[in-house]
Amino acid sequence: MKKPKNKFYTDMGFKLRQARCLNKVSQQSLGERLGVSMQTVQRYETGEIHIPSEAIHICARVLNTPVNFFYGDEATPALSNTNRVGLMVAAEIMDLPDDNVRRSIYQLARSINRAGSSQKRERESA
């Protein structure tokens, strides 16, 4: 039976992924800097395994992020579910290897958003 994930470590892993993606650092590259495999970085990011405190300090330095960001300090705002989903989508898009595909997905999302906004304005004015 699989052990349930601890919310603290799941949140910490999510923040690690967020910082890594925003800095355009691959799991492989971060793993090399930490002296662990890419799979270990994946497991950190999902909260499956705990990130050692020494690794957090290295991540903070590599990702140019304050250490307290990973620990959920009061200075770090809590994420709403909507923001969390948006950041997860953005992280997945940032992991795509092809820049043209990333641009195409962005353009598609932008078009969908504009169409939805136009329809909402039409309903409000009717």
Secondary structure, DSSP 4 states (H G I P E B T S, - for coil): -PPPPPHHHHHHHHHHHHHHHHTT--HHHHHHHHTS-HHHHHHHHHTSSPPPHHHHHHHHHHTT--HHHHHT-TTSPPPPHHHHHHHHHHHHHHT-S-HHHHHHHHHHHHHHHHHHHHHHHHHHH-
